[in-house]
Structure formats: structure tokens, C-alpha cells
Amino acid sequence: MTVTTPAGAPARTDPCRADLFIGGRWRPGGDGARFPVIDPADGSELAAFAIATDADCTAAIEAAEAAFPAWAATPPRERSEILRRAYEILTAESGALAEVIVRENGKALADARGEAAYATEFFRWFAEEAVRVPGDFRRSPSGDKTIIVSRQPIGVSLLVTPWNFPAAMATRKIAPALAAGCTVVLKPARETPLTAAYVVDALARAGVPDGVVNLVTPVPTGPAVAAMLHHPAVRKLSFTGSTEVGRILLREAADTVVSASMELGGNAPFIVLPGADLEQAVAGALVAKMRNGGSACTAANRLYVHRSLHDAFATRLAQELGRFRTGPGIDPANELGALVSTGERDKVAALVEGAVREGAHVTLGGEPCGPGAFYPPTVLVDVAHGSTINRTEIFGPVSAIVAYDDVEDAIRMANDTIFGLIAYVYGETGAALAVAQRIDAGMVAVNRAVLSDPAAPFGGMKQSGLGREGSAEGILEFLEEKYIGVDL
Ligand code: NAD
């Protein structure tokens, strides 16, 4: 693929960087070991990626530590301009970035293009936020002093990201961290390191100074992340991934009282109210369920449909999904690509088999379609609230529909989960807004299927997370307040 970079920006030299990036230098791991990066569409090996040793991880933290004072002191406008340049580079190269995402993640090209655009926007958004960090200056109520509140970068930040949005989950953390004046060590998911390397390379070409952004890929992950978290230089952990791993990391962060932001799992309810526009609700479910092939923390996981619309909704959804073309994501004709691995495909297949054992009926799909990590669009009806599939984040193209009679029951069932990331409500606007107010979730989409926006706060309630990414709040996660009292 021909890659066009903006005028003046260095061109990308290696289309498939597979090394660590420490202190501004690409290099193999200390013991030369590598792990395979697999294309889930056909099982082929895309690259052999460097394994970071414990010493490499320490070197990355210490490179970030060394770079921190100068980066924190860099004028916000300069930091902003570097981020803006990263935005321009990745905008010009979005096709190439999307292709890397498809190859290692498996998703459909249209989803990867959408992710590349979304990921890149975080650099533009936080380039704008870098120069707008607020503070406070006021007289105390008793009049005895002046209160000055300033914000300063928290310090070296460890960023741990998942495979499902390998570009966007990295940029959603790197951009606010750099805007705030923090230096970072990125630890991407083992399945998708090439996308992370692409993003880091773009930042280097945008002029990010050596040591400000570092990339490590230790195998196994757990002990290496724990060791990095315990390094005294690390003052921030920003994690996106499963609630299960988030709990482990929160415990580990407690040892050194590291500030922790957590973007964790979801189990999104999709509620269709009586009187909802059927076609609008079906169109919304198609997007809310199938975006990213269902491998999204925001994916509609539990479809609660009022009995008056249930049969028509289930039929129309199956008709529309039956038209989806499944196959290698790199072919733009395919709307559904592969899951990230055959292991993930087998998890989805086991969930569907379990649902059937628990009384659900398959009206579409329901069998893995290989070779490759493919699972077809699947519709399940007669799913019981509280059944295993209803309580589990499916992370695949399976629509599990529950019929309900009373809106109060729909609200109760929607809230009956440890998760609280996002919910979808379809219905007459007033009624839908009233329901939205009563859902325990950090985000509610009313009569629409896509909410993510760099300008809006993304995050969950309950066990879906702590803190928010994007918006004006995203940068605050990487800043600490300092109060100075003074007699003027
Ligand atoms: P995961 O929790 O298995 O892994 C996430 C990251 O943590 C990876 O980099 C992984 O290597 C690392 N990791 C795994 N075990 C670890 C350990 N013991 N110590 C330290 N690090 C460890 O998640 P995943 O399977 O990559 O991603 C899917 C999950 O991510 C889903 O639950 C999804 O809902 C969640 N997610 C949440 C959001 C959000 O914004 N809330 C966004 C995307 C994905």
C-alpha cells in the first residue's frame, strides 16, 4: 500500500515494526526472544514481535522517568503542536493503519477504518485540550488567605490496553497523558502489538522527544505489569480491559498507592420500549450489536424487547443479519470479519451452546464457520434474564433477545448486573429519556446506536470502571491538583 504522509513529516520506514520502543529507539528484547502475531482470518504468522524482558520493562519506565521533567516543562502549545502533527500523520495514513488493524485483529475493513478515524481524533481533541488546563485563584471565605489551585502532570504513566480497539484504546490514553505533560509506557495486548507500534511510530515522527512514549510487550504479561507498577517512578495506571484483570491491577496499584483509571467490561442492555419505531430499533440493534463484529465493550449484549414488538423485531433482525457477508476483513465486501483468535471464537460458540441448553432457540447462525476464527451473525430468542449468556459479555456477533411485558421489569433487568458501562434505549423520546435517567450506566444512547466521541466523557459505573476518558475530563486523569495558600 502506498502511504502518503503530510508534507515535511518523515515517511514510515518499516510497514511492520515488530520491536520495542524505548528511549526513542526501536530495538529487540534483551534476550532476542519473539512471539508470533497471528492473522486470525487464516492463522498465518504476520510478524515475530520482540518479547520485552524484565530489564527492558525497567528500562522503559526509567526512560519515561528521565524524559518527564523536560516534557512536563515543555510549553503546552509545543506539546499541543506535536499532538496535532500526530493527528495529521495518522489522518494521511489512515488506510495503512486500518490495514494493520484488520490483519492482526480480524475485524472488517469498514470497522477498522472507523476505528482509525476515531483513534486519530483523540490527538486532535487533546491537542486542543493541552492549552486549556484550568486552575483556580480566589480569596478564602474567612478572608485570611488567597487560595491558588494549579494542576501539574501526575508523572510516569503505565498504559495497558486490550486487543479489540488496538489503536483507539491506545490513543485515548496517550493523547491526554502527553497533553497533560506526562510520559508513558504503553503495554498493548499480545494479540495486537503491530497497531500499537504503528501509533508509537507516528508519534515519534510527529516529534515526540525520546523517552516520552515507550512501548513494551512482555510475555507473560501479569508479572511484568506488576513489576512496572511497583517501580517507584510510576504514578499512574490507566487500564482498559476486562473487569477481572482490572480487579487484579487495582489490588496491585494499592501497594504503591498509584492513581488508577479503569475502563472495564460491559454488559449493555438494549431496551426497545412499547411504541418504539420498529425499523429504527432494528437498524440501531444492527449497529450497536455488530460494530466491531460484536467485540466491543459497548456492544448491545442483552436485547430487552417489549412483547408487543418482540416477534417482529426478532424476525426483522434475523432477516437483516442473514444478509451480512462474513469473511476475511481485508475484503471490503465482508461486513463481518474474524474474531481475534480461534480461542475467542470457541468462547462465543460455547456461550451459544450453553444458552440453548438453558432454553434459548437459535433463529439464525449458531455454528462456527471456518477455517479461520469466524463466527456468523447469530440470533437467539427465548433467552432468560439471568441465564449465563445474559450475564456474560458475549464479545461476538450474537444477539440474545429477552421479551418483557412491563417497562418497570425492563429497567430492573437492565440494572440487574455488576456492570454499568452503556445502555441503549429505543422509544418515543420522552419515554426513552425517562428510562435513560433510571439506568445505572455511565453512558446511555437514546434512539441512537453509536455514542463514542472524543469530546464526550467515556466510562462506566459500578464494576465497569473508574474515571472517564475523552472530553475535558480525560486530561484531568493525568493531572494532580496542587493547592497553594498565600497571604497576598
Ligand atoms: P484483558 O483484560 O484480558 O486484557 C487487557 C490487557 O491487560 C492486555 O494488554 C493484557 O495483556 C493485559 N493483562 C492480562 N492479564 C493481565 C494481568 N494479570 N496483569 C496485567 N495485565 C494483564 O482484556 P481483553 O480480552 O484484551 O479485552 C477485552 C475486555 O476489555 C472486555 O472485557 C471489554 O469489555 C474490555 N474493554 C473495555 C473498554 C472500556 O472502555 N470500558 C474498551 C475496550 C475493551
Boltz pocket constraint, residues with backbone or C-beta under 6 A from the ligand:
constraints:
  - pocket:
      binder: B
      contacts: [[A, 160], [A, 161], [A, 162], [A, 163], [A, 164], [A, 165], [A, 169], [A, 187], [A, 188], [A, 189], [A, 190], [A, 221], [A, 222], [A, 223], [A, 225], [A, 226], [A, 240], [A, 241], [A, 242], [A, 243], [A, 245], [A, 246], [A, 248], [A, 249], [A, 262], [A, 263], [A, 264], [A, 265], [A, 266], [A, 296], [A, 297], [A, 298], [A, 393], [A, 421], [A, 460], [A, 464], [A, 465]]
      max_distance: 6.0
